[in-house]
């Protein structure tokens, strides 16, 4: 499964639960940035890349 952020071809490692939008799966790099927003919950994906 690939990261859902545009222009990113990395493997998804995290599912972000976003209260004001649809949930999305993203790579670890995007999760570090997007997961810092208030209300966003980041859950590692079992079969995704390692969560560093």
PDB file of N, CA, C and O in Angstrom, chain B, residues numbered from 101:
ATOM      1  N   UNK B 101       0.850  -1.166   0.000  1.00  0.00           N
ATOM      2  CA  UNK B 101       0.000   0.000   0.000  1.00  0.00           C
ATOM      3  C   UNK B 101       0.904   1.240   0.000  1.00  0.00           C
ATOM      4  O   UNK B 101       1.868   1.313   0.762  1.00  0.00           O
ATOM      5  N   UNK B 102       0.589   2.197  -0.848  1.00  0.00           N
ATOM      6  CA  UNK B 102       1.411   3.398  -0.962  1.00  0.00           C
ATOM      7  C   UNK B 102       0.840   4.546  -0.134  1.00  0.00           C
ATOM      8  O   UNK B 102      -0.352   4.583   0.171  1.00  0.00           O
ATOM      9  N   UNK B 103       1.706   5.463   0.214  1.00  0.00           N
ATOM     10  CA  UNK B 103       1.329   6.695   0.912  1.00  0.00           C
ATOM     11  C   UNK B 103       0.319   7.446   0.050  1.00  0.00           C
ATOM     12  O   UNK B 103       0.482   7.521  -1.168  1.00  0.00           O
ATOM     13  N   UNK B 104      -0.722   8.001   0.666  1.00  0.00           N
ATOM     14  CA  UNK B 104      -1.764   8.691  -0.082  1.00  0.00           C
ATOM     15  C   UNK B 104      -1.458  10.157  -0.346  1.00  0.00           C
ATOM     16  O   UNK B 104      -2.229  10.831  -1.029  1.00  0.00           O
ATOM     17  N   UNK B 105      -0.357  10.660   0.177  1.00  0.00           N
ATOM     18  CA  UNK B 105       0.019  12.050  -0.094  1.00  0.00           C
ATOM     19  C   UNK B 105       0.508  12.170  -1.533  1.00  0.00           C
ATOM     20  O   UNK B 105       1.185  11.280  -2.047  1.00  0.00           O
ATOM     21  N   UNK B 106       0.156  13.288  -2.178  1.00  0.00           N
ATOM     22  CA  UNK B 106       0.515  13.467  -3.582  1.00  0.00           C
ATOM     23  C   UNK B 106       2.032  13.512  -3.760  1.00  0.00           C
ATOM     24  O   UNK B 106       2.758  14.023  -2.908  1.00  0.00           O
ATOM     25  N   UNK B 107       2.483  12.976  -4.864  1.00  0.00           N
ATOM     26  CA  UNK B 107       3.902  12.933  -5.230  1.00  0.00           C
ATOM     27  C   UNK B 107       4.769  12.169  -4.235  1.00  0.00           C
ATOM     28  O   UNK B 107       5.955  12.468  -4.099  1.00  0.00           O
ATOM     29  N   UNK B 108       4.201  11.192  -3.539  1.00  0.00           N
ATOM     30  CA  UNK B 108       4.966  10.362  -2.614  1.00  0.00           C
ATOM     31  C   UNK B 108       4.769   8.903  -3.015  1.00  0.00           C
ATOM     32  O   UNK B 108       3.638   8.427  -3.108  1.00  0.00           O
ATOM     33  N   UNK B 109       5.852   8.211  -3.246  1.00  0.00           N
ATOM     34  CA  UNK B 109       5.778   6.808  -3.641  1.00  0.00           C
ATOM     35  C   UNK B 109       6.206   5.854  -2.551  1.00  0.00           C
ATOM     36  O   UNK B 109       6.398   4.665  -2.805  1.00  0.00           O
ATOM     37  N   UNK B 110       6.359   6.363  -1.328  1.00  0.00           N
ATOM     38  CA  UNK B 110       6.800   5.521  -0.214  1.00  0.00           C
ATOM     39  C   UNK B 110       5.689   4.590   0.240  1.00  0.00           C
ATOM     40  O   UNK B 110       4.511   4.846  -0.010  1.00  0.00           O
ATOM     41  N   UNK B 111       6.064   3.521   0.899  1.00  0.00           N
ATOM     42  CA  UNK B 111       5.106   2.565   1.439  1.00  0.00           C
ATOM     43  C   UNK B 111       4.426   3.150   2.668  1.00  0.00           C
ATOM     44  O   UNK B 111       5.080   3.750   3.521  1.00  0.00           O
ATOM     45  N   UNK B 112       3.126   2.976   2.754  1.00  0.00           N
ATOM     46  CA  UNK B 112       2.368   3.472   3.907  1.00  0.00           C
ATOM     47  C   UNK B 112       2.743   2.683   5.152  1.00  0.00           C
ATOM     48  O   UNK B 112       2.891   1.462   5.104  1.00  0.00           O
ATOM     49  N   UNK B 113       2.897   3.389   6.266  1.00  0.00           N
ATOM     50  CA  UNK B 113       3.261   2.761   7.535  1.00  0.00           C
ATOM     51  C   UNK B 113       2.300   3.120   8.645  1.00  0.00           C
ATOM     52  O   UNK B 113       2.298   2.479   9.696  1.00  0.00           O
ATOM     53  N   UNK B 114       1.467   4.154   8.425  1.00  0.00           N
ATOM     54  CA  UNK B 114       0.613   4.684   9.484  1.00  0.00           C
ATOM     55  C   UNK B 114      -0.756   5.043   8.926  1.00  0.00           C
ATOM     56  O   UNK B 114      -0.868   5.576   7.822  1.00  0.00           O
ATOM     57  N   UNK B 115      -1.799   4.743   9.702  1.00  0.00           N
ATOM     58  CA  UNK B 115      -3.154   5.199   9.362  1.00  0.00           C
ATOM     59  C   UNK B 115      -3.443   6.404  10.245  1.00  0.00           C
ATOM     60  O   UNK B 115      -3.380   6.318  11.472  1.00  0.00           O
ATOM     61  N   UNK B 116      -3.761   7.528   9.611  1.00  0.00           N
ATOM     62  CA  UNK B 116      -4.099   8.739  10.352  1.00  0.00           C
ATOM     63  C   UNK B 116      -5.609   8.867  10.440  1.00  0.00           C
ATOM     64  O   UNK B 116      -6.303   8.823   9.424  1.00  0.00           O
ATOM     65  N   UNK B 117      -6.113   9.025  11.645  1.00  0.00           N
ATOM     66  CA  UNK B 117      -7.530   9.263  11.881  1.00  0.00           C
ATOM     67  C   UNK B 117      -7.681  10.768  12.055  1.00  0.00           C
ATOM     68  O   UNK B 117      -7.266  11.335  13.066  1.00  0.00           O
ATOM     69  N   UNK B 118      -8.285  11.410  11.050  1.00  0.00           N
ATOM     70  CA  UNK B 118      -8.396  12.861  11.007  1.00  0.00           C
ATOM     71  C   UNK B 118      -9.856  13.244  11.248  1.00  0.00           C
ATOM     72  O   UNK B 118     -10.718  12.902  10.439  1.00  0.00           O
ATOM     73  N   UNK B 119     -10.153  13.952  12.355  1.00  0.00           N
ATOM     74  CA  UNK B 119     -11.544  14.245  12.700  1.00  0.00           C
ATOM     75  C   UNK B 119     -12.279  15.112  11.677  1.00  0.00           C
ATOM     76  O   UNK B 119     -13.497  14.988  11.551  1.00  0.00           O
ATOM     77  N   UNK B 120     -11.590  15.979  10.948  1.00  0.00           N
ATOM     78  CA  UNK B 120     -12.250  16.904  10.024  1.00  0.00           C
ATOM     79  C   UNK B 120     -12.172  16.444   8.570  1.00  0.00           C
ATOM     80  O   UNK B 120     -12.613  17.162   7.672  1.00  0.00           O
ATOM     81  N   UNK B 121     -11.616  15.253   8.330  1.00  0.00           N
ATOM     82  CA  UNK B 121     -11.486  14.727   6.963  1.00  0.00           C
ATOM     83  C   UNK B 121     -11.499  13.206   7.007  1.00  0.00           C
ATOM     84  O   UNK B 121     -11.608  12.602   8.074  1.00  0.00           O
ATOM     85  N   UNK B 122     -11.388  12.601   5.840  1.00  0.00           N
ATOM     86  CA  UNK B 122     -11.324  11.139   5.772  1.00  0.00           C
ATOM     87  C   UNK B 122     -10.004  10.646   6.340  1.00  0.00           C
ATOM     88  O   UNK B 122      -8.987  11.337   6.279  1.00  0.00           O
ATOM     89  N   UNK B 123     -10.035   9.437   6.894  1.00  0.00           N
ATOM     90  CA  UNK B 123      -8.801   8.804   7.346  1.00  0.00           C
ATOM     91  C   UNK B 123      -7.910   8.571   6.133  1.00  0.00           C
ATOM     92  O   UNK B 123      -8.398   8.434   5.012  1.00  0.00           O
ATOM     93  N   UNK B 124      -6.606   8.527   6.364  1.00  0.00           N
ATOM     94  CA  UNK B 124      -5.680   8.267   5.264  1.00  0.00           C
ATOM     95  C   UNK B 124      -4.499   7.452   5.749  1.00  0.00           C
ATOM     96  O   UNK B 124      -4.167   7.454   6.934  1.00  0.00           O
ATOM     97  N   UNK B 125      -3.872   6.759   4.819  1.00  0.00           N
ATOM     98  CA  UNK B 125      -2.667   5.995   5.133  1.00  0.00           C
ATOM     99  C   UNK B 125      -1.484   6.744   4.540  1.00  0.00           C
ATOM    100  O   UNK B 125      -1.516   7.169   3.385  1.00  0.00           O
ATOM    101  N   UNK B 126      -0.446   6.899   5.342  1.00  0.00           N
ATOM    102  CA  UNK B 126       0.715   7.678   4.920  1.00  0.00           C
ATOM    103  C   UNK B 126       1.998   6.977   5.337  1.00  0.00           C
ATOM    104  O   UNK B 126       1.990   6.074   6.174  1.00  0.00           O
ATOM    105  N   UNK B 127       3.098   7.412   4.738  1.00  0.00           N
ATOM    106  CA  UNK B 127       4.408   6.886   5.102  1.00  0.00           C
ATOM    107  C   UNK B 127       4.836   7.490   6.441  1.00  0.00           C
ATOM    108  O   UNK B 127       4.203   8.418   6.944  1.00  0.00           O
ATOM    109  N   UNK B 128       5.898   6.963   7.001  1.00  0.00           N
ATOM    110  CA  UNK B 128       6.376   7.427   8.308  1.00  0.00           C
ATOM    111  C   UNK B 128       6.754   8.908   8.283  1.00  0.00           C
ATOM    112  O   UNK B 128       6.496   9.632   9.245  1.00  0.00           O
ATOM    113  N   UNK B 129       7.359   9.354   7.195  1.00  0.00           N
ATOM    114  CA  UNK B 129       7.775  10.760   7.107  1.00  0.00           C
ATOM    115  C   UNK B 129       6.571  11.698   7.143  1.00  0.00           C
ATOM    116  O   UNK B 129       6.596  12.697   7.861  1.00  0.00           O
ATOM    117  N   UNK B 130       5.537  11.403   6.398  1.00  0.00           N
ATOM    118  CA  UNK B 130       4.340  12.252   6.414  1.00  0.00           C
ATOM    119  C   UNK B 130       3.601  12.133   7.748  1.00  0.00           C
ATOM    120  O   UNK B 130       3.017  13.109   8.219  1.00  0.00           O
ATOM    121  N   UNK B 131       3.623  10.966   8.349  1.00  0.00           N
ATOM    122  CA  UNK B 131       2.949  10.776   9.633  1.00  0.00           C
ATOM    123  C   UNK B 131       3.582  11.633  10.721  1.00  0.00           C
ATOM    124  O   UNK B 131       2.883  12.142  11.598  1.00  0.00           O
ATOM    125  N   UNK B 132       4.896  11.794  10.669  1.00  0.00           N
ATOM    126  CA  UNK B 132       5.580  12.628  11.666  1.00  0.00           C
ATOM    127  C   UNK B 132       5.083  14.063  11.618  1.00  0.00           C
ATOM    128  O   UNK B 132       4.935  14.705  12.658  1.00  0.00           O
ATOM    129  N   UNK B 133       4.827  14.565  10.430  1.00  0.00           N
ATOM    130  CA  UNK B 133       4.381  15.947  10.268  1.00  0.00           C
ATOM    131  C   UNK B 133       2.873  16.069  10.514  1.00  0.00           C
ATOM    132  O   UNK B 133       2.435  16.889  11.321  1.00  0.00           O
ATOM    133  N   UNK B 134       2.092  15.254   9.819  1.00  0.00           N
ATOM    134  CA  UNK B 134       0.634  15.370   9.897  1.00  0.00           C
ATOM    135  C   UNK B 134       0.080  14.921  11.241  1.00  0.00           C
ATOM    136  O   UNK B 134      -0.963  15.408  11.677  1.00  0.00           O
ATOM    137  N   UNK B 135       0.773  13.993  11.903  1.00  0.00           N
ATOM    138  CA  UNK B 135       0.310  13.474  13.184  1.00  0.00           C
ATOM    139  C   UNK B 135       0.442  14.452  14.330  1.00  0.00           C
ATOM    140  O   UNK B 135      -0.046  14.178  15.427  1.00  0.00           O
ATOM    141  N   UNK B 136       1.078  15.570  14.111  1.00  0.00           N
ATOM    142  CA  UNK B 136       1.249  16.575  15.165  1.00  0.00           C
ATOM    143  C   UNK B 136       0.073  17.539  15.272  1.00  0.00           C
ATOM    144  O   UNK B 136       0.007  18.322  16.220  1.00  0.00           O
ATOM    145  N   UNK B 137      -0.840  17.498  14.336  1.00  0.00           N
ATOM    146  CA  UNK B 137      -1.995  18.387  14.377  1.00  0.00           C
ATOM    147  C   UNK B 137      -2.944  17.952  15.488  1.00  0.00           C
ATOM    148  O   UNK B 137      -3.094  16.760  15.757  1.00  0.00           O
ATOM    149  N   UNK B 138      -3.574  18.913  16.121  1.00  0.00           N
ATOM    150  CA  UNK B 138      -4.515  18.617  17.197  1.00  0.00           C
ATOM    151  C   UNK B 138      -5.643  17.718  16.704  1.00  0.00           C
ATOM    152  O   UNK B 138      -6.246  17.984  15.664  1.00  0.00           O
ATOM    153  N   UNK B 139      -5.923  16.663  17.444  1.00  0.00           N
ATOM    154  CA  UNK B 139      -7.029  15.770  17.146  1.00  0.00           C
ATOM    155  C   UNK B 139      -6.689  14.613  16.236  1.00  0.00           C
ATOM    156  O   UNK B 139      -7.484  13.682  16.114  1.00  0.00           O
ATOM    157  N   UNK B 140      -5.536  14.638  15.591  1.00  0.00           N
ATOM    158  CA  UNK B 140      -5.155  13.552  14.682  1.00  0.00           C
ATOM    159  C   UNK B 140      -4.551  12.417  15.497  1.00  0.00           C
ATOM    160  O   UNK B 140      -3.699  12.641  16.356  1.00  0.00           O
ATOM    161  N   UNK B 141      -4.999  11.200  15.219  1.00  0.00           N
ATOM    162  CA  UNK B 141      -4.480  10.014  15.890  1.00  0.00           C
ATOM    163  C   UNK B 141      -3.755   9.163  14.861  1.00  0.00           C
ATOM    164  O   UNK B 141      -4.314   8.846  13.810  1.00  0.00           O
ATOM    165  N   UNK B 142      -2.523   8.792  15.154  1.00  0.00           N
ATOM    166  CA  UNK B 142      -1.711   7.982  14.249  1.00  0.00           C
ATOM    167  C   UNK B 142      -1.612   6.559  14.776  1.00  0.00           C
ATOM    168  O   UNK B 142      -1.150   6.338  15.896  1.00  0.00           O
ATOM    169  N   UNK B 143      -2.047   5.587  13.965  1.00  0.00           N
ATOM    170  CA  UNK B 143      -1.963   4.167  14.318  1.00  0.00           C
ATOM    171  C   UNK B 143      -1.038   3.466  13.331  1.00  0.00           C
ATOM    172  O   UNK B 143      -1.291   3.497  12.127  1.00  0.00           O
ATOM    173  N   UNK B 144       0.030   2.834  13.818  1.00  0.00           N
ATOM    174  CA  UNK B 144       0.910   2.075  12.917  1.00  0.00           C
ATOM    175  C   UNK B 144       0.124   0.961  12.213  1.00  0.00           C
ATOM    176  O   UNK B 144      -0.757   0.344  12.811  1.00  0.00           O
ATOM    177  N   UNK B 145       0.445   0.716  10.961  1.00  0.00           N
ATOM    178  CA  UNK B 145      -0.170  -0.357  10.193  1.00  0.00           C
ATOM    179  C   UNK B 145       0.678  -1.608  10.394  1.00  0.00           C
ATOM    180  O   UNK B 145       1.901  -1.556  10.264  1.00  0.00           O
ATOM    181  N   UNK B 146       0.046  -2.711  10.705  1.00  0.00           N
ATOM    182  CA  UNK B 146       0.779  -3.949  11.012  1.00  0.00           C
ATOM    183  C   UNK B 146       1.677  -4.402   9.875  1.00  0.00           C
ATOM    184  O   UNK B 146       2.804  -4.832  10.121  1.00  0.00           O
ATOM    185  N   UNK B 147       1.208  -4.316   8.637  1.00  0.00           N
ATOM    186  CA  UNK B 147       2.013  -4.807   7.526  1.00  0.00           C
ATOM    187  C   UNK B 147       2.748  -3.669   6.809  1.00  0.00           C
ATOM    188  O   UNK B 147       3.261  -3.863   5.707  1.00  0.00           O
ATOM    189  N   UNK B 148       2.802  -2.487   7.427  1.00  0.00           N
ATOM    190  CA  UNK B 148       3.506  -1.356   6.822  1.00  0.00           C
ATOM    191  C   UNK B 148       4.986  -1.377   7.157  1.00  0.00           C
ATOM    192  O   UNK B 148       5.472  -2.285   7.831  1.00  0.00           O
ATOM    193  N   UNK B 149       5.697  -0.363   6.677  1.00  0.00           N
ATOM    194  CA  UNK B 149       7.112  -0.231   6.995  1.00  0.00           C
ATOM    195  C   UNK B 149       7.277  -0.032   8.499  1.00  0.00           C
ATOM    196  O   UNK B 149       6.333   0.323   9.204  1.00  0.00           O
ATOM    197  N   UNK B 150       8.491  -0.267   8.967  1.00  0.00           N
ATOM    198  CA  UNK B 150       8.769  -0.050  10.386  1.00  0.00           C
ATOM    199  C   UNK B 150       8.524   1.395  10.755  1.00  0.00           C
ATOM    200  O   UNK B 150       8.805   2.303   9.973  1.00  0.00           O
ATOM    201  N   UNK B 151       8.005   1.604  11.935  1.00  0.00           N
ATOM    202  CA  UNK B 151       7.727   2.938  12.445  1.00  0.00           C
ATOM    203  C   UNK B 151       8.938   3.342  13.282  1.00  0.00           C
ATOM    204  O   UNK B 151       9.072   2.903  14.424  1.00  0.00           O
ATOM    205  N   UNK B 152       9.834   4.185  12.721  1.00  0.00           N
ATOM    206  CA  UNK B 152      11.078   4.532  13.431  1.00  0.00           C
ATOM    207  C   UNK B 152      10.843   5.432  14.621  1.00  0.00           C
ATOM    208  O   UNK B 152      11.792   5.805  15.311  1.00  0.00           O
TER     209      UNK B 152
END
